Amino acid sequence: MANNYLQFSEEILELTLEEKAWVVKELEAREDKNGDSSWPDFAWDLELNNLWIHADEYGNLDNVGDFVCRFLRKFRPKDFFVLSWAEVCSKPRIHEFAGGALFVTSKGVSSMNTESWLEDQKKVFKGKKKARKKPK
């Protein structure tokens, strides 16, 4: 039997004392604002003045995006945060490897995953969708 994993590792650097206190309060809460008891459903550690956000086997990417967006909105509205993730399998099974990325600002979260991108490429190849223009 094969095991599937979602893995990521990123950090927010140089937290102030106020930011650290907010981070601990938010991430140690037993529920999110919607009553979800699986909050935050990703691993985190404070190392010196940095917040390490990570997952070895699984992490809730929606929760990461929501948390970081709220952090940026409160403390760093002109900054951004990026995270890329890998979806891997313990055996080389067909279609069991993928990944994606989050781009987070104080205004929201954008994401992409390789499976959606590949589906778009198939449609372009078959002539059912126009190719996206490359940025200049």
C-alpha positions, 0 to 999 in steps of 0.5 A: 500500500502506498502513502500520499503526502502533502508537504510544504515549508515556508516562514515569515521572518523577523516577527515583532513581539506584538506579531509573535503574541498575535500569532500564538493567540491565533494559532493556539486557538482550538477553533477557527472563526467558523467553529472548525475544531481542526484549526489550524491543521498545519504545523508551525513553530516560532524559531527566534523571531521567525514563524515556520509554517510547514507540513510533513504529511498533510497541512490545510492550505486554505487555513494557511492562506487565511491565517497569513492573509489576516496576519498581513492585513493586520501587520504588514499590508504592503507585504506578500507571502509565497508557499509552494507545496508538493503532493508526493506518494511513497511509491511511483504510482501513476498520477499520484504526484502534483503540487501547487503554490499560494500567493498571499497578500493582505487583500486575498489569496491566489493559488494554482495547482499542477493538475488544473494547469495540466488540464488547461494545457490538454484543452489548449492542445485539443483546441477547446481553450485559448492559451494564456498569453505569456506576461511581457 
